[in-house]
Amino acid sequence: MSTASHCTWTASVTTGGSFLTIVSGSSGTGGGTVEVRVDRNKGSARSGTLTIAGKVVTINQAAEG
């Protein structure tokens, strides 16, 4: 993510937390990288959201086919 060098930010899983995990980069100041692990889907389609620096990111995962 990119932001001004003095701005602090956080990243969190806000919905669908059972299959999304923030591996690294849960907070920082200035620019940074957030690494997210998405577990394998063995069932039906699902979605979850992350909030990173106040912006919502939606992850949609298709059913295993």
ChimeraX attribute file (.defattr): number of C-alpha atoms within 10 A of each C-alpha:
attribute: neighborCount
match mode: 1-to-1
recipient: residues
	/A:1	11
	/A:2	11
	/A:3	13
	/A:4	9
	/A:5	10
	/A:6	10
	/A:7	12
	/A:8	13
	/A:9	18
	/A:10	14
	/A:11	21
	/A:12	21
	/A:13	20
	/A:14	15
	/A:15	15
	/A:16	15
	/A:17	15
	/A:18	10
	/A:19	16
	/A:20	21
	/A:21	16
	/A:22	16
	/A:23	11
	/A:24	12
	/A:25	17
	/A:26	18
	/A:27	16
	/A:28	17
	/A:29	14
	/A:30	14
	/A:31	14
	/A:32	14
	/A:33	12
	/A:34	16
	/A:35	13
	/A:36	17
	/A:37	11
	/A:38	16
	/A:39	11
	/A:40	11
	/A:41	14
	/A:42	10
	/A:43	10
	/A:44	10
	/A:45	11
	/A:46	13
	/A:47	14
	/A:48	18
	/A:49	17
	/A:50	22
	/A:51	15
	/A:52	19
	/A:53	18
	/A:54	11
	/A:55	9
	/A:56	14
	/A:57	13
	/A:58	14
	/A:59	14
	/A:60	11
	/A:61	16
	/A:62	12
	/A:63	12
	/A:64	10
	/A:65	7
